[in-house]
Amino acid sequence: MNRTVPHAETPDRGLPGRRRGPFTRWPTGADAVLATVMFLLVAFLEEGPGDTMALRSRSDLLHPALLLFVAGAAALFRRRRRPVVALWVTIAAWLPTLGSSYSTMGGLVIITLYGVGRYADDARWGPPGIAAAAAALVAEGVFHATPWGDVGFGVVVMAVAWYLGRRLRLRAEHADRLRREQAAEARRIVTEERTHIARELHDVVAHRVSMMTVQAGAARMVAAEDPRGALEAMAAVEEAGRQALDELRHLLGVLRPDAERDGLGPQPGLADLPRLVAQVREAGLEVSVTGAVRESLPARVDLSAYRIVQEALTNVLKHSGPGTRTEVRLCGEGDALTIEVLDDGGGDAERAVADAHEGLPGHGIVGMRERALLLGGALDARPRPGGGFRLAARLPTKGEPA
């Protein structure tokens, strides 16, 4: 009976609160822009003196290496769908340029190494890719007499790029697995609660049918001597039958497992609320009840209203403890019953509020919301700004279920 309010969320939406950048919102467009920018950089820039970069002359642009740059940029654009292929194509395009002024594709190799870590399903492709890229970088360093410290730093950058991609992939997989587990747990709780509700409604219908049987038998016995009394008894049977059929409509589609019922008597309703309040008062909760329901309620609404109040008070006692001031408000005007349960958080309001934000969705909120939804109503539960918790439920008393 956790007071956590579950949120409906799909795995594709990412972690809650995480900012989504252009590579997440528009992956194809962002990759196209990245590939174009990298192509322009490697095509128009070359290494200058003193580790600087300079623009190529116009005559140097028309060179066969331009085709290799196009191949590398195209592979970069496909880094999400074919990360391993993109890496090897980029390395293969880089190799013929080693030792020349056109050997400027190291940045593309770093990005595709990151892509292998981030998007490749098999992590075994990472080390061979790093080794091949490192070998090409060492050969480049030998051709240009690059200090070994700079070469080693370049190798580390390549390895770190793959590692960062891999860590982000593992983190995303963990978050996705956690969301699937939460969704499965929520579905399990809803199924369990539906079964419990079906069991209770089954008992309500069984009780009404038993009453119909008794009344019909009484009518048969007095039919000859007291026709008027028999008619009244049959009218009661007709009304009970209509109510039973109304309750049966809410049982359709809900499978009730073969299990023994808790009892053969009628299920509780709001008429039993004083006894429930007395019980929680004995446990130390300071409870007050305001409002009333003037009209008689359908049995399914009466039962669900009682269970929602019972669950709400149980949660207050569990999360805020004895001594918590709690108010139950009832309003049965119009075609709906409104229930509101307010508490002040007890002696540790901050902890009560924190309980509402931590942990997996539990039976409490999920079960109460399921009861309200099955009746075509709604339920809202959230911490109060000044401390404590507020639960509000609206249960239609007429009409069809949602």
Secondary structure as GFF3:
##gff-version 3
##sequence-region A 1 402
A	DSSP	three_ten_helix	11	13	.	.	.	ID=ss1
A	DSSP	alpha_helix	22	25	.	.	.	ID=ss2
A	DSSP	alpha_helix	27	44	.	.	.	ID=ss3
A	DSSP	beta_strand	45	48	.	.	.	ID=ss4
A	DSSP	beta_strand	52	55	.	.	.	ID=ss5
A	DSSP	alpha_helix	58	61	.	.	.	ID=ss6
A	DSSP	alpha_helix	65	77	.	.	.	ID=ss7
A	DSSP	alpha_helix	83	94	.	.	.	ID=ss8
A	DSSP	three_ten_helix	95	97	.	.	.	ID=ss9
A	DSSP	alpha_helix	106	119	.	.	.	ID=ss10
A	DSSP	three_ten_helix	123	125	.	.	.	ID=ss11
A	DSSP	alpha_helix	126	143	.	.	.	ID=ss12
A	DSSP	alpha_helix	148	222	.	.	.	ID=ss13
A	DSSP	alpha_helix	227	249	.	.	.	ID=ss14
A	DSSP	three_ten_helix	270	272	.	.	.	ID=ss15
A	DSSP	alpha_helix	273	282	.	.	.	ID=ss16
A	DSSP	beta_strand	286	290	.	.	.	ID=ss17
A	DSSP	alpha_helix	299	319	.	.	.	ID=ss18
A	DSSP	beta_strand	325	331	.	.	.	ID=ss19
A	DSSP	beta_strand	336	343	.	.	.	ID=ss20
A	DSSP	alpha_helix	349	355	.	.	.	ID=ss21
A	DSSP	alpha_helix	363	374	.	.	.	ID=ss22
A	DSSP	beta_strand	378	383	.	.	.	ID=ss23
A	DSSP	beta_strand	389	396	.	.	.	ID=ss24
###
